[in-house]
Amino acid sequence: MRFWNLRAMRDQLRLGPLTQREQFKYAVAVALFAYVNAESPFIGPSGWNLLVGLGLLLFNGVAIYYVYLCNGGNNGERFLERYLSIGWILMVRIFVLATLPLLTLWALYTSTSSSDQGIHFSLRVAATVVMQLLFYWLLGRQFRAISRPAI
């Protein structure tokens, strides 16, 4: 299982499909990582929870469709295998590279501002959206690098 090296993953995927065991490892890793990250934006003022949840659901649906098109759409190959394996590596990279800057900004913000829960909720949602935009954009780039995109 790879955690960082996208080039090696692309090379491995070009040679042929991952074994079912390898695919299962990536499926579990992606599901656990997504579950942990899905909790944070929905803890906030109750009036916004549903709206934010529906917005993020719609955003993710559109983003996954974008990646599907980057894989070749109906003519693409091995979408799930690529999505899980490349997605896992990108999630690890984004988490590692974004954690320290986000924690630093969060510490600076909380030490210099009031404890308004609405603002804190908005910042968590904004950070989630930015990281998801980055994730799906990078995922689309990787799919284009190994496929014939439909877009």
PyMOL commands that set and color helices and strands:
alter all, ss='L'
color gray80, all
select helices_A, chain A and resi 6-15+20-42+46-70+73-75+79-112+117-146
alter helices_A, ss='H'
color red, helices_A
deselect
rebuild
show_as cartoon
